[in-house]
């Protein structure tokens, strides 16, 4: 599902809201998750899962074109752990 499909589903289920209001709600939802993760926090949606970040250590990689060694710096990456209900729905 892409963002526009999500907006369509929400519009169909919430006909009392205008399209721009639905888009604003979705924007706020995703912006708040991204902001919390950027601050190093965690976002838990009960029954769905938890978003957090993990630290990747610096390493030596390879340039695929030339094959030469390249230093890859350490970085934080997003991580999602699905909740129990999601795992159960996937494995019915």
Helices and strands as residue ranges (DSSP letters): H 3-13, H 19-38, E 43-45, E 49-56, E 59-62, E 69-72, E 75-82, H 84-90
